[in-house]
């Protein structure tokens, strides 16, 4: 405990207003006025536990002259003011220190209104109790609109000892509204809410001149329109009210509620707690998305964004206007099925602003390889030529033609006995059919027929054209068509073999003898082998496109956009091999020492091979693809592409996919 003995202000002794002895008469010659006395002091002499904010009251024996009190009441070590009401004078100290003994005094000379004076100083002392810390009450949390006036309220703060308070509102989070000072002051400071969605956090402390309160926190949440706000959290319930206490579970339901049949009201917004939400998210006119809120406190934290993922597309929209997406990570996944693509955002005829977002497309998937062509069937063999006759009239028949797309030529019949040549075979079918074999001449013996010629081979199918480095954008939901290779051309059927010529007959008879026979038949030509079909074109690789804008107006502000790698193009399929030509039939060979043997039929030509399918084009990788829109990239935005996919292997390989940070088509 401390004891104060020095007076903060010297008491001013007042001199008697009238001269003469104490026994002089009062006014008008009456008796002298009664001396003024102190009847009571509060706090009383020796009082303890006095409140540091308590006033000091002195009650006199009668009403006092206020002019004589100035400087006459003093409390050592304290300053204050004096007020008078009749016989009671009150000294209100500016501040008293707790747990301290104070000396108080009323100086002699104070006079009553009647003129009686206080004959001597009246002194006493009292001891204050320990100072009690004040209590800060920062008021209820508030939801306000962007740009609206805001007033804080500390009216609930209190000092248990009744002392006056000083107020300090330290801003601990959110865009600065203190003008760089870091704190606001006063019981009800006012400011204008920032233009951005945010949470402003203030810790209020109050001081009573001796001690400071513990801080009390209040949060001002700045929303686009508090009356059109729904809150969403991964653990929410889509049947809930959409408040902080009862959030919805999905962005889809929140957007549908706010953008209902009548359309969204101005400033409608969905406020999403940190976590992952399933995409794709379909945006609606006038409904904005704001992410990065802590699901427990609903304070906004840019370091903990809300994520739209688990899908090949993050955000898609057609024909929406007045939309802001702020504080989200759009993480489209890698494509899995062959030729599928991944998009961070696909925007058609829309007006959208992305702010403080990270948009990433996954990798496109490789295209499927083209199928191999079908092999052609083999040609059919020509029939064998019939046997002739050594001494008779039976002629060897020509062998039957091998039948097919291009049939072989029938073999020629053998020459009849006597001076008769064998018949010519027939040419093989088609423009390049094998030539026929000529019939053998008659004689002793008859001559063998000529062999039929082999049919020409079918033509080769053309190789298919390759895919390019970019396919085409399509209306949603298809979005992108890969650049596929074209199928190879089919080959031509092989041409038929020529029929063999018939053998010549034996003859003619001589003067004294007659030994005649009939020639053998020529073999039939084989049919041409069937064509091989072309190989299938390789499918194009899937695209990786960060942001796609088709017409409309889009702003990227402080937003990173990254594309993954395009998928490789599929290999072109090999063409099917042409089928082998059918064998030519053997010429007849009866009694060839006397009659002519039949010529062999020619084999059919080989079928043409099908062409290779073209290689699929590699998938593109483009961070920002703009097709007819107006796109503004500002602030700390970045655009980062991946690698275009390799073209598919083939006789005509596909092109490598394009790669661009920004591509305005």
SULZI-V753062 format. One line per field, one symbol per residue. ss: DSSP state (@ for helix, = for strand, . for the rest). psi: psi as a letter, one per 20 degrees, with the letter a starting at -180 (. if undefined). Layout:
ss: ???
psi: ???
//
This chain:
ss: .==.......................@@@......=.=====....====.....=====...=.@@@....===....======..======......=======....==....==...=======......=......====...===......=.......========.........===....===.....==========....=...========..@@@====...............=..@@@@@@@@..........=====.====..==.....======......=.....====...======....====.====..........=======..=====..===............................=.....................................................=............................==......==........................=..........==.........................=======..=====..===..........................................................=======..=====...===..................======.
psi: qqpphpphpppoppqphqrrrijrqaqkjaqqqqqpqpgqqpqrpjqrkppijqrpppprirpqohhiioiipqppjqqaqpqpncjpppooqgqqpqlppppqqpqqipqrhiipqohrqoqrrrpqrpppqrppoirqqqpqqpjqqpprokiiqqphjjqqqqppnppiqrppjjkihiqrqrhmqqrpqriqprppppopqqqjihrqrqqpqqpoporgohilpqqpqhjapijrikrghmqrhqhgggghghkahirqqpjpqpopqqapqpaqpoqqpioqppakppigikqpoiimrqpobkripfpqqpkqrlppopkqponqrpqgqpjqrppgpopplropppplroppqaqqqqqqqqqqrpqqqqrqqqqqqqqaphjajoppqqqqqpqagoqrqqqqqqqrqbmpqqqqrqqqqrhkqqqqpqqqqranrqqqqqqqqpqqqqqpqqpqqrqaipdqqqqqiggpprnqqqqqqqrqqqqqqqqqqqqqrpraqagironqrqrqqqqqqqqqqqqqqqqqqqqqqqqoofppooaapppoplppppqbqqqqqqqqqqqqqqqqqqqqqqqqkpliigqpqqqqqqqqqqqqqqqqqqqqqqqqopgooonjropporbkqqoorbqqqqqqqrhnqqqqqqpqgpoo.
//
